[in-house]
């Protein structure tokens, strides 16, 4: 699936004033992450849902 075809959403920790923002697009088999400042030109990091869940749980500590 192409990055353009995914439904991206911005982190709730992001503001409209710029800064360090990420966008995430979830798909049943993968989770895609990109830099919101770059939008469609951003490189995309792709992880399995289990890996993403572990990352989020660890980051929330």
Secondary structure, 3 states (H helix, E strand, C coil): CCHHHCCCEECCCCECCECCCEEEEEECCEEEEEECCCHHHCCCEEECHHHHHHHHHHHCC
